[in-house]
């Protein structure tokens, strides 16, 4: 199969131009998993608590206690702005991107994926800096105090930086997505 093989057999020339299926599958899983996480967990700080069953609010509180993440329990205004972006800009994109990457080889996803990945990577920089350097001693909810606690909390957020960076790299550098086809004029 030209999409998978690099062995030099029939279709090997197509392999270099075909989309990297393992990455597309990873991206599809990322976007599919992001839908319930966004709707059930991430939007809780913005929406009335009555919209969520107690089990989901307890899940969020348990997560925040275990990973010492006060951002999700009492988000500062700048963090709320990122959640609004997730709700209104990113969330509509998640099923579209999941479809494109599950189907595979969809070159039309390139520009929206570049916009998405650049936006998300940019929002993660201040979040990660806040986790690493903020003094949480005055926070109403327990924040990370030790380096170990900060690294544990970072481990939750870092995949949301690394996968968008991999998406961006793939869209910009992989020949399947970076090759621009010229359309024939009639």
Residue pairs with C-beta under 8 A, 6 or more apart in sequence:
1 11
2 10
2 11
2 12
2 13
2 14
2 15
2 18
3 14
3 15
3 18
3 19
3 21
3 104
3 105
4 15
4 21
5 11
5 12
5 15
6 12
6 15
6 16
16 175
17 175
17 176
17 179
18 105
18 176
19 104
19 105
19 174
19 176
19 177
20 170
20 174
20 176
21 104
23 166
23 170
23 174
24 101
24 102
24 104
24 105
25 101
25 102
26 163
26 166
27 97
27 101
27 163
27 166
27 167
27 170
28 97
28 98
28 101
28 102
30 163
31 93
31 94
31 95
31 97
31 98
31 101
32 94
32 98
32 102
34 90
34 94
35 91
35 94
35 95
35 98
38 86
38 87
38 90
38 91
38 94
39 91
40 52
40 56
40 59
41 56
41 59
41 60
41 63
41 72
42 72
42 83
42 86
42 87
43 83
43 86
43 87
44 52
44 56
44 57
44 60
44 72
45 72
45 73
45 74
45 75
45 80
45 83
46 80
46 83
46 84
46 87
49 57
60 72
60 73
61 73
63 69
63 72
64 70
64 72
64 73
64 141
65 142
67 152
67 153
67 156
68 136
68 142
68 143
68 144
68 145
68 149
68 152
68 153
69 143
69 153
69 156
70 136
70 139
70 140
70 141
70 142
70 143
71 79
71 127
71 130
71 131
73 141
74 139
74 140
74 141
75 83
78 126
79 127
79 130
82 123
82 127
85 119
85 123
89 119
90 116
90 119
90 120
93 112
93 116
96 109
96 112
97 109
97 112
97 113
97 116
100 106
100 108
100 109
100 113
101 109
105 176
107 176
107 177
107 181
109 171
110 171
110 177
110 178
113 167
113 168
113 171
114 168
114 171
114 172
116 164
116 167
117 164
117 165
117 167
117 168
117 171
118 164
118 168
120 160
120 161
120 164
121 161
121 164
121 165
121 168
124 157
124 160
124 161
124 164
125 161
127 157
128 154
128 157
128 158
128 161
131 144
131 150
131 153
131 154
131 157
132 150
132 154
134 143
136 142
136 143
136 144
136 145
137 143
137 145
144 150
144 152
144 153
170 177
171 177
171 178
172 178
